[in-house]
Amino acid sequence: MAHAPEPKCPVRPGDSCSLCYPGATGPQDCGLVWLVREDPELSAELTRLKAELSA
């Protein structure tokens, strides 16, 4: 039997979505993910961290 794909957390690079935001069913409706993507400073910091991890 095939396993369902495990969604990754866009805010914590390398981690799976742990449904840490109350009421979220995954990254697609997570308030924390939305907040980080909408805030220019947080978004820039996340981009920097992802680049640092991939280097």
Secondary structure by P-SEA (a helix, b strand, c coil): ccccbbbbbcccccccccccccccccccccaaaaaaaacaaaaaaaaaaaaaaac
